[in-house]
Amino acid sequence: MSSLSERRLSRRNRPQPAIYRRIVTVNSFRAISLVVLLWGEYGVWWSAASCQWPDAPLGIVPEVDHSHVLLVSDPQVQDPLTLLDSWWILVHIKQWIFSSNLRKSWNAVSKLKPDLTIFMGDMLASGRYATSEADFAQYARHFKNIFTIPAAQKVAYIPGNNDIPMGTGQYGSRDIRTFYKQHFGDTNTIIDIQNHTFILLDGPGLVNEDYQRTARSMTYEEWAPLRGGAVEFVTALQPSQDVVLLTHIPLYRPDRASCGPLREKGTIRKGVGHGYQNTLGKQTTQFLLESLNPKYIFSGDARDYCEYTHSWMRGSSDPVSRAREVTVKSFSMARNIREPGFQLLSVLPPIAPPAPQRATLADRPCFFPDQYGIYTSLYVPFAILYLLALFILNSLRRHYLRSTPGIAPISTSLSSPDLASKVSPRGTPLLNPSNSDNTWSPYHTPVPVSPRSSLPSKLRTPNTSSVGPNLRAASRPGTPQGSPLLAPANYLVDEEEEDHLYPHQYATQRHPHLHDDDWTPGHEPSVFPRDVPLHSPSPYFLPAPNSKYGLATRNWSWSWTFVFRGRRRRMTIRAPQLSWETFARTFRPLWELKDTDIDFMRRGPLRSTVFDWLAVVFPSFVMWLFLVWWSS
């Protein structure tokens, strides 16, 4: 028997495993969640920076003169002025996430250090709706603040249908094209790179002129080009080098033409609407191919990646010419794609005489990680994993505490059938079922919350005289069961002998400096209602719960009584009491990680799991908001 007691004592005194300590588990999961957050916000972007220039297909070595060109299509930076008209916080968070992703994408791409960067149109999501030059200038500055380019690096821009108006419709100022030229340069541009002629074509302007030509039923041979228009720009060119055509709007192709395996879904089909056109017209495409005879073609606007090979004949006796067109993937988070991207070009100077089998330009598509997949495939699964792991740990902790001697389960039920059989450490019954007037006394309590170990001598012997602070409860002896008791307080009792009228086992109120005979309620008037005389000759006790001085009036509640499995049960729904004290008491476990075993057993494993999970996720969520705001 002694060996059994010794084993129980040793098991009770041994330290609790660290895995069952809340401060250890919560802080461990917090550290893991912060690592996952930093990886999702910055680490996954290293894959984009690891995309290399396509030098190998050209046999480029560092000693060979060559150039690197970066193509970026459809950034579609949001207008910062739209946030001023919206008060909804979700609109701001969405804008922060969008701008943050653009900055992180651009920071990763900038490490490639290209010689020339060409933006393939739609730099602005709604630049065509600018009503003044000041609005367009602010919009353009916001774009350039995100896409910062060193002064030594060359940059060029192609207008898109969201940058300048296309077709007829309600747009902003009529001088949008003038605003565009002031901040982004000419709409039609020629750039020579390694003896290659890069032609940057104004696609929206070409479509507008095509509408006017078609309305007059004229061919391009009959059409008089508009002054300063795209048709005049093309007809004036006489390129003698390899031509690289770049336009925002893709060239015409059959509707069933395949885009290759790198496209996420669908293909490019003919389509036209307010302010957009999916492809150039068939006659316009033929006009460009025959006039420029391009060797390489790059376009944008379609959001997704696409490859298509065009074929044409400049004359009846000329051989068939072919050119591969690559539609560059959108650089920003688009609704129809999961992985944004960009295009890398390596350019070599052609040799003389030209060798047909020797390529002088190679391109490679690069893709960013799944933007939405970072949230759905990384953050959400880890959050669910935290929840399951915390629930398992809390369940194991409850089992450990229940199986450890010296830790009694917490119960607040007064109707348990086995209360009558339980006794206190002194051997007295905890509840006497035969006595309907179970009054409070220092010997026993109706709630079995006393520890299993022996009690201090002061509590076991009520008549023991003591010197120093005693714990007394100010309550009326003999009041019905359930009467509220004041919290125990320290009273310094300085008495020479015991008063037989008020023995120690009864609750009385004593003053540390006055004799009991001289004590009156007037010394502490704050504990009494205002309408009770301060010098009442009779003693005052706490009122009944239903009196006007009793418990505070509860908020609205709804109760439903029903019978389940042969027992009558009640379900009550109460409106929460909104106050700072209630909020602090309810959510204190979120920032106070040190709790006792009694607190844990009182909350239970399910409620403890919820608080632990919120304590883990909340700091990461705050950090995520800060990173999004800081990088937006």
matplotlib code that plots the C-alpha trace (Angstrom):
import matplotlib.pyplot as plt

x = [0.0, 2.9, 4.5, 1.3, 1.2, 4.8, 4.3, 1.3, 3.2, 6.2, 3.9, 2.2, 5.4, 7.2, 7.3, 4.7, 5.9, 6.8, 4.5, 1.5, 2.5, 0.5, 3.3, 5.5, 3.0, 1.6, 5.0, 6.3, 3.4, 3.8, 7.4, 6.4, 3.6, 6.0, 8.4, 5.6, 4.4, 7.9, 8.3, 4.9, 5.5, 9.1, 10.6, 8.4, 9.4, 13.0, 11.7, 11.0, 14.5, 16.0, 14.6, 17.7, 18.2, 17.9, 21.6, 22.3, 20.2, 22.2, 25.6, 26.2, 29.3, 30.3, 32.9, 30.2, 28.4, 24.7, 21.7, 19.0, 15.5, 12.7, 9.0, 6.3, 2.7, -0.5, 0.7, -2.6, -1.7, -4.9, -5.8, -4.9, -7.8, -10.4, -9.5, -10.4, -14.0, -14.3, -14.6, -15.0, -11.9, -12.0, -11.4, -8.3, -7.0, -7.6, -5.7, -2.8, -2.6, -2.6, 0.1, 2.1, 2.2, 3.3, 6.1, 7.3, 7.1, 9.1, 11.7, 12.3, 12.5, 14.8, 17.5, 17.9, 19.3, 18.1, 19.6, 16.1, 12.7, 9.6, 6.2, 3.7, 0.7, -2.0, 0.4, -2.6, -5.9, -8.0, -5.8, -8.2, -10.7, -8.4, -10.3, -7.3, -3.5, -3.0, -5.0, -3.1, 0.2, -0.6, -1.6, 1.7, 3.8, 2.1, 3.0, 6.6, 6.9, 6.0, 8.2, 11.3, 14.0, 17.6, 18.6, 21.3, 18.7, 16.7, 12.9, 10.2, 6.4, 3.6, 0.1, -2.7, -6.5, -6.7, -4.0, -5.6, -9.1, -10.0, -13.2, -16.1, -17.5, -17.5, -14.0, -12.1, -10.4, -10.0, -6.3, -5.5, -3.1, -1.3, -1.1, 0.3, 3.1, 4.1, 4.7, 5.4, 6.7, 5.6, 2.9, 4.9, 8.6, 11.7, 14.5, 17.7, 19.2, 22.1, 21.2, 17.6, 14.8, 12.3, 9.0, 6.7, 3.3, 0.3, -2.3, -5.3, -4.5, -4.3, -7.7, -9.3, -7.9, -9.1, -12.6, -12.6, -11.2, -13.7, -16.6, -15.6, -15.2, -11.6, -8.6, -5.2, -3.9, -6.8, -6.7, -5.0, -3.2, -4.1, -1.4, 0.7, -1.3, -0.1, -0.7, 1.4, 4.1, 4.1, 4.1, 7.0, 9.2, 11.8, 13.5, 16.7, 17.4, 15.6, 12.3, 10.8, 7.2, 5.7, 2.0, -0.4, -3.2, -2.5, -2.7, -5.5, -5.7, -8.4, -10.7, -9.7, -6.0, -4.2, -2.1, 0.3, 0.7, 1.8, -1.6, -3.7, -7.1, -8.9, -7.5, -7.6, -10.8, -12.2, -14.2, -15.0, -16.7, -16.6, -13.0, -11.4, -10.8, -9.3, -7.3, -6.5, -8.6, -7.7, -6.9, -4.9, -2.9, -2.1, -1.1, 1.4, 2.9, 3.4, 4.6, 7.1, 7.9, 8.7, 10.9, 9.6, 6.3, 5.3, 1.9, 0.0, -3.6, -4.8, -3.7, -2.6, 0.3, -0.1, 2.1, 0.9, 2.9, 1.7, 2.4, 2.1, 3.4, 4.6, 4.2, 2.9, 6.5, 7.9, 8.3, 6.1, 7.3, 6.6, 6.9, 6.1, 4.0, 4.2, 1.5, 3.2, 1.5, 0.0, 2.4, -0.3, -2.9, -5.6, -9.0, -8.5, -5.0, -3.3, 0.4, 1.4, 4.6, 6.9, 9.2, 13.0, 14.8, 18.5, 19.6, 22.7, 23.9, 23.3, 26.4, 27.2, 26.3, 23.2, 22.9, 19.3, 20.0, 21.5, 19.1, 19.9, 17.1, 15.8, 13.0, 11.9, 8.7, 8.9, 6.1, 5.5, 4.1, 0.3, -0.8, -4.0, -2.4, -0.2, -3.3, -5.3, -2.5, -0.1, -1.7, -5.1, -3.7, -1.2, -4.0, -6.1, -3.0, -2.5, -6.1, -5.9, -2.5, -3.6, -6.8, -4.8, -2.3, -5.1, -6.9, -3.7, -3.2, -6.6, -6.1, -2.7, -4.3, -7.1, -4.8, -2.4, -3.1, -3.8, -5.7, -9.5, -11.9, -13.8, -17.5, -20.2, -23.2, -25.1, -27.3, -24.7, -26.0, -22.7, -22.2, -23.7, -21.1, -18.2, -16.6, -14.2, -10.6, -12.1, -14.6, -17.7, -20.1, -19.9, -23.6, -26.3, -29.2, -31.5, -31.1, -33.0, -31.5, -27.9, -26.3, -22.8, -20.2, -16.4, -16.6, -18.0, -19.1, -21.8, -19.4, -16.7, -13.7, -11.6, -8.2, -7.5, -4.6, -4.9, -6.2, -4.2, -4.8, -6.5, -9.3, -9.6, -9.9, -12.4, -11.8, -8.1, -6.9, -4.6, -2.5, -2.2, -4.5, -7.6, -9.8, -13.4, -16.4, -19.0, -22.3, -25.3, -25.1, -27.9, -29.1, -30.6, -28.3, -27.2, -27.0, -24.1, -20.9, -18.4, -14.9, -12.5, -10.4, -7.6, -8.6, -6.0, -7.8, -6.3, -8.3, -7.5, -10.1, -12.8, -16.3, -18.7, -21.5, -19.4, -17.1, -14.5, -16.5, -19.2, -18.7, -18.4, -17.1, -14.2, -12.2, -8.4, -8.3, -11.6, -13.1, -16.0, -18.3, -17.5, -17.9, -20.7, -21.6, -20.7, -17.0, -17.5, -20.6, -19.6, -20.8, -24.4, -27.1, -27.8, -31.2, -29.9, -29.0, -25.3, -25.9, -28.6, -28.7, -29.4, -26.8, -27.0, -26.8, -26.6, -30.0, -31.7, -30.9, -34.3, -34.4, -33.6, -30.2, -29.4, -27.6, -27.4, -30.2, -29.3, -29.5, -32.1, -32.2, -34.3, -34.9, -36.2, -37.1, -37.3, -37.1, -34.2, -33.6, -36.0, -34.6, -35.9, -33.3, -33.1, -31.3, -30.7, -29.4, -28.4, -27.3, -23.6, -22.8, -20.7, -18.1, -14.4, -14.2, -16.2, -14.0, -10.8, -11.9, -13.1, -10.1, -7.4, -6.1, -5.0, -2.2, -1.7, -0.2, 0.5, -2.4, -2.9, -4.2, -7.4, -7.9, -7.4, -9.8, -12.4, -12.2, -12.0, -10.0, -12.3, -12.5, -8.8, -8.1, -10.0, -8.1, -4.8, -5.4, -6.4, -3.3, -1.2, -2.9, -3.5, 0.2, 0.8, -2.3, -1.1, 2.4, 0.8, -1.2, 2.0, 3.9, 1.2, 0.9, 4.6, 5.1, 2.0]
y = [0.0, 2.3, 1.6, 2.5, 5.8, 6.5, 5.8, 8.1, 10.8, 10.6, 10.7, 13.8, 15.6, 14.9, 18.0, 18.3, 17.6, 20.7, 19.6, 20.1, 23.6, 26.2, 28.8, 26.2, 24.9, 28.3, 29.9, 26.9, 27.1, 30.9, 30.5, 27.9, 30.2, 33.1, 31.0, 29.9, 33.5, 34.7, 31.9, 32.6, 36.3, 36.3, 32.8, 31.5, 34.5, 33.2, 30.8, 33.7, 35.1, 31.7, 31.9, 32.3, 34.1, 31.9, 32.2, 28.5, 28.0, 30.8, 29.5, 32.8, 33.0, 36.0, 37.1, 37.3, 40.6, 40.2, 42.0, 40.9, 42.2, 41.9, 41.9, 42.8, 42.7, 44.0, 45.1, 47.0, 49.1, 50.2, 53.8, 55.2, 57.8, 55.0, 54.3, 57.8, 57.2, 53.9, 53.5, 49.7, 48.2, 45.1, 47.4, 48.8, 45.3, 44.1, 47.1, 46.5, 42.8, 43.6, 46.3, 44.1, 41.3, 43.6, 45.0, 41.5, 40.3, 43.3, 43.0, 39.4, 40.2, 43.2, 40.9, 39.7, 43.1, 43.4, 45.8, 46.9, 46.6, 46.9, 47.2, 45.6, 47.9, 48.2, 49.7, 51.4, 49.6, 52.7, 55.3, 56.1, 57.4, 60.1, 63.5, 65.8, 65.9, 66.0, 62.8, 61.0, 62.3, 60.9, 57.6, 57.4, 58.3, 55.5, 53.1, 54.2, 54.0, 50.3, 49.6, 51.4, 51.2, 52.3, 55.4, 53.4, 50.9, 51.5, 51.3, 51.6, 51.5, 50.3, 51.8, 49.4, 49.8, 50.6, 53.3, 55.3, 55.2, 52.7, 52.9, 55.1, 55.4, 57.4, 58.0, 60.7, 63.7, 64.0, 64.7, 61.3, 60.6, 63.8, 62.9, 59.5, 60.9, 63.3, 60.5, 57.3, 58.6, 58.2, 55.6, 54.3, 53.7, 52.0, 50.6, 49.1, 46.3, 44.2, 45.0, 44.0, 46.5, 46.4, 48.0, 49.1, 49.6, 51.6, 48.8, 50.9, 53.6, 51.1, 49.6, 53.1, 53.9, 50.5, 51.3, 54.5, 52.7, 49.9, 52.4, 53.8, 50.4, 51.0, 48.8, 49.7, 50.5, 53.0, 54.4, 57.7, 57.2, 59.6, 62.0, 60.7, 57.5, 53.9, 53.2, 56.1, 54.9, 51.4, 52.5, 54.9, 52.1, 50.4, 48.0, 46.3, 44.3, 41.5, 42.9, 42.2, 43.4, 44.2, 45.2, 45.1, 43.5, 40.0, 39.5, 37.7, 33.9, 31.3, 30.7, 27.1, 27.8, 26.2, 28.2, 25.4, 23.5, 26.5, 28.2, 27.5, 27.3, 28.3, 30.1, 33.5, 34.1, 37.0, 39.4, 43.0, 45.2, 48.5, 49.6, 46.3, 44.0, 40.5, 40.5, 42.8, 42.5, 39.9, 42.6, 44.6, 41.6, 40.9, 44.5, 44.4, 41.0, 42.1, 45.6, 44.7, 41.1, 40.4, 37.6, 37.6, 38.8, 39.5, 40.7, 41.0, 41.8, 38.2, 37.7, 34.1, 32.7, 31.7, 30.6, 30.8, 30.7, 33.1, 32.4, 34.8, 35.7, 39.2, 38.5, 35.7, 34.7, 35.1, 32.1, 31.6, 33.5, 32.4, 34.1, 32.8, 35.1, 34.8, 36.4, 37.3, 36.3, 39.0, 40.2, 40.9, 38.8, 38.3, 36.7, 34.0, 32.8, 31.4, 31.9, 35.4, 35.6, 37.6, 36.9, 36.9, 37.6, 37.1, 38.8, 38.3, 40.4, 38.7, 37.6, 38.5, 36.8, 35.7, 32.0, 30.7, 28.0, 30.3, 31.9, 35.4, 35.7, 33.3, 33.8, 32.0, 32.3, 32.6, 32.2, 33.3, 30.9, 30.6, 33.8, 32.5, 29.1, 30.8, 31.4, 28.3, 25.8, 27.1, 29.4, 27.6, 24.1, 25.2, 26.9, 23.7, 21.7, 24.0, 23.5, 19.7, 19.6, 21.9, 19.9, 16.6, 18.2, 19.6, 16.3, 14.5, 17.2, 16.7, 12.9, 13.5, 15.8, 13.4, 10.5, 12.4, 12.1, 15.4, 17.0, 16.7, 17.3, 20.6, 20.3, 22.9, 20.7, 20.4, 17.6, 14.9, 11.6, 10.6, 13.8, 12.3, 9.5, 11.9, 13.2, 16.0, 15.4, 15.4, 12.7, 14.9, 14.6, 17.2, 17.3, 16.0, 14.9, 14.5, 18.0, 20.4, 23.4, 22.9, 26.1, 27.3, 26.7, 26.5, 22.7, 21.8, 23.1, 21.9, 21.9, 19.2, 21.5, 20.8, 19.2, 15.6, 16.4, 17.4, 20.9, 23.4, 23.3, 26.7, 25.4, 22.0, 23.4, 26.3, 27.2, 27.5, 30.8, 32.4, 35.5, 37.2, 37.5, 35.2, 34.6, 35.5, 35.6, 38.3, 36.5, 35.8, 32.5, 30.3, 31.9, 29.6, 27.6, 29.7, 33.1, 35.1, 35.3, 38.0, 37.1, 36.1, 39.0, 39.4, 40.8, 41.4, 40.3, 41.5, 40.0, 38.9, 36.2, 34.6, 36.1, 33.3, 35.0, 35.1, 32.1, 31.7, 29.3, 31.9, 34.7, 38.2, 41.5, 42.9, 46.0, 45.9, 48.9, 48.8, 46.4, 44.3, 46.0, 49.4, 48.4, 50.0, 49.8, 53.5, 52.6, 51.1, 52.6, 51.7, 48.1, 49.1, 50.6, 54.3, 53.9, 51.7, 53.8, 53.9, 53.5, 50.9, 49.1, 45.7, 43.8, 44.0, 40.9, 40.5, 40.7, 37.8, 37.4, 38.5, 41.8, 45.1, 45.1, 41.6, 40.6, 42.9, 42.6, 40.3, 41.1, 39.6, 35.8, 33.1, 29.7, 26.4, 23.5, 20.0, 16.4, 14.3, 10.7, 10.8, 13.9, 17.4, 19.8, 23.5, 25.5, 29.2, 31.9, 35.2, 38.4, 39.1, 41.9, 44.3, 46.0, 46.3, 44.1, 41.3, 41.6, 41.5, 38.6, 36.6, 37.2, 37.3, 33.9, 35.3, 37.3, 35.6, 32.3, 31.3, 29.4, 26.8, 23.3, 24.5, 27.1, 24.6, 22.1, 24.8, 25.8, 22.3, 21.0, 22.4, 25.9, 25.9, 24.7, 27.7, 30.2, 28.6, 28.6, 32.3, 33.0, 31.3, 32.8, 36.4, 37.5, 36.0, 37.8, 41.1, 40.5, 39.7, 43.0, 44.9, 43.2, 43.9, 47.5, 48.0, 46.6, 48.1]
z = [0.0, 0.8, -2.5, -4.3, -2.4, -3.2, -6.9, -6.9, -5.0, -7.4, -10.4, -9.0, -8.2, -11.4, -13.8, -16.5, -20.0, -22.0, -24.8, -22.5, -21.5, -23.4, -23.7, -25.3, -27.9, -28.9, -29.3, -31.3, -33.7, -33.9, -35.0, -37.6, -38.9, -39.2, -41.2, -43.5, -43.9, -44.9, -47.4, -48.9, -49.2, -50.3, -50.6, -53.5, -55.6, -55.9, -58.5, -60.8, -60.2, -61.0, -64.6, -66.8, -70.1, -73.2, -74.0, -74.4, -77.6, -79.3, -78.1, -76.2, -74.0, -72.0, -74.6, -77.4, -77.8, -77.1, -75.5, -73.1, -73.5, -70.9, -72.1, -69.5, -70.6, -68.9, -65.4, -65.1, -62.1, -60.2, -60.1, -56.6, -56.9, -56.8, -53.2, -52.2, -53.4, -51.4, -47.7, -47.6, -46.0, -48.3, -51.3, -49.7, -48.7, -52.3, -53.6, -51.2, -52.1, -55.8, -55.5, -53.1, -55.6, -58.4, -56.3, -55.2, -58.8, -60.1, -57.4, -58.4, -62.1, -61.6, -60.3, -63.9, -64.9, -68.6, -71.1, -72.3, -70.7, -73.0, -71.5, -73.9, -73.1, -70.4, -67.9, -66.3, -65.6, -66.3, -67.7, -70.6, -68.0, -66.6, -66.7, -66.4, -66.9, -63.2, -62.7, -65.4, -64.1, -60.6, -62.1, -64.1, -61.1, -59.1, -61.9, -62.0, -58.2, -58.4, -61.5, -60.5, -63.2, -62.9, -64.9, -66.8, -68.0, -71.2, -71.1, -73.8, -73.7, -76.1, -75.6, -74.7, -75.0, -71.2, -71.5, -74.3, -75.8, -78.5, -80.5, -79.6, -76.1, -72.9, -71.8, -69.8, -71.4, -75.1, -74.6, -73.2, -76.0, -75.3, -71.6, -72.6, -74.8, -72.0, -69.5, -71.6, -74.9, -78.5, -79.4, -82.4, -81.8, -83.5, -81.5, -82.9, -80.9, -82.2, -85.8, -85.2, -85.8, -82.9, -84.1, -81.3, -82.9, -81.6, -81.7, -80.4, -82.9, -85.7, -84.8, -84.7, -88.2, -89.4, -88.2, -90.4, -93.4, -93.1, -92.8, -96.2, -97.8, -98.9, -99.0, -97.6, -101.1, -101.5, -98.0, -97.4, -94.0, -91.2, -90.3, -87.4, -87.4, -87.2, -90.9, -92.0, -89.6, -91.1, -94.7, -94.2, -92.9, -95.1, -92.7, -94.0, -90.9, -89.1, -87.9, -84.5, -84.4, -81.0, -80.7, -77.8, -79.7, -81.2, -84.9, -86.6, -86.6, -87.0, -84.0, -83.7, -83.8, -80.9, -78.5, -77.4, -74.2, -72.0, -72.2, -69.1, -70.9, -74.0, -77.0, -78.7, -80.6, -82.5, -80.3, -80.0, -77.4, -75.6, -75.6, -76.6, -79.6, -79.1, -82.4, -85.3, -88.4, -91.1, -93.7, -91.1, -90.2, -93.8, -94.3, -91.4, -92.5, -96.1, -95.3, -92.5, -93.2, -89.5, -88.4, -84.8, -83.4, -79.8, -78.5, -75.3, -74.1, -74.0, -70.4, -71.1, -73.0, -76.6, -79.6, -83.2, -86.5, -89.3, -93.0, -95.9, -99.4, -100.3, -104.0, -106.2, -107.1, -103.6, -101.2, -98.3, -95.2, -91.7, -88.3, -84.9, -82.7, -78.9, -76.8, -73.5, -70.3, -68.0, -65.4, -62.8, -61.0, -63.7, -63.2, -65.9, -65.1, -62.0, -62.8, -64.2, -66.2, -68.5, -71.5, -71.7, -75.0, -75.9, -79.1, -81.2, -84.1, -87.5, -89.3, -92.9, -95.1, -93.2, -92.4, -92.6, -90.1, -87.5, -85.1, -83.8, -81.3, -78.6, -76.1, -73.0, -71.0, -67.3, -64.8, -61.3, -58.6, -58.3, -56.7, -55.3, -54.6, -52.0, -50.0, -50.8, -51.0, -48.4, -45.8, -45.4, -45.2, -42.5, -40.6, -40.6, -39.6, -36.6, -35.5, -35.7, -33.9, -31.1, -30.6, -30.3, -27.9, -25.7, -25.7, -24.6, -21.9, -20.5, -20.4, -18.7, -16.0, -15.4, -14.9, -12.6, -8.9, -7.0, -9.9, -9.3, -12.2, -12.0, -11.6, -10.9, -10.9, -7.6, -8.8, -9.3, -7.9, -6.3, -4.3, -1.3, -1.3, -1.5, 1.7, 2.5, 3.8, 7.3, 6.5, 6.5, 3.6, 0.9, 0.5, 2.9, 0.8, 3.8, 4.9, 2.7, 4.5, 3.4, 4.6, 4.1, 6.7, 6.8, 7.2, 3.9, 0.5, -1.8, -4.7, -4.8, -5.5, -2.5, -3.1, -2.3, 0.0, 3.6, 4.4, 6.5, 10.2, 10.3, 8.1, 9.8, 13.3, 13.3, 17.0, 16.8, 17.9, 15.4, 15.2, 11.8, 8.8, 8.6, 5.6, 6.5, 4.3, 4.9, 4.4, 6.5, 8.4, 7.7, 4.4, 1.9, -0.4, -3.4, -1.6, -3.0, -0.9, -0.9, -2.0, 0.9, 2.2, 4.6, 8.0, 10.6, 13.8, 17.0, 19.8, 23.3, 23.6, 21.6, 21.6, 22.4, 20.6, 17.4, 17.3, 14.5, 12.4, 11.7, 9.2, 10.8, 9.7, 11.8, 11.6, 12.0, 14.4, 16.2, 18.6, 17.3, 19.8, 18.3, 14.7, 12.7, 9.1, 8.7, 8.5, 5.0, 3.5, 0.0, 0.4, 1.2, -0.9, -0.5, 1.1, 4.0, 7.1, 7.8, 11.5, 11.5, 14.8, 13.2, 11.2, 7.4, 5.1, 1.4, -0.2, -2.0, -5.7, -6.8, -4.8, -6.3, -4.5, -5.8, -8.9, -11.9, -14.4, -17.2, -20.9, -23.2, -23.1, -24.7, -23.2, -24.6, -22.5, -24.0, -23.1, -24.5, -23.6, -20.7, -19.1, -19.1, -20.5, -21.1, -23.7, -23.1, -25.4, -23.9, -25.5, -24.7, -22.3, -24.4, -22.2, -22.1, -19.0, -20.7, -23.9, -21.9, -19.8, -22.8, -25.0, -22.3, -23.3, -26.6, -25.1, -21.7, -22.5, -18.9, -17.5, -14.8, -15.1, -13.4, -16.0, -18.8, -17.3, -16.8, -20.5, -21.8, -24.8, -27.4, -26.2, -25.4, -28.9, -30.3, -28.1, -28.9, -32.6, -32.5, -30.4, -33.1, -36.2, -35.0, -34.9, -38.4, -39.7, -38.3, -39.7, -43.1, -43.1, -42.3, -45.1, -47.6, -46.5, -46.5, -50.0, -51.6]

ax = plt.figure().add_subplot(projection="3d")
ax.plot(x, y, z, "-o")
ax.set_aspect("equal")
plt.show()
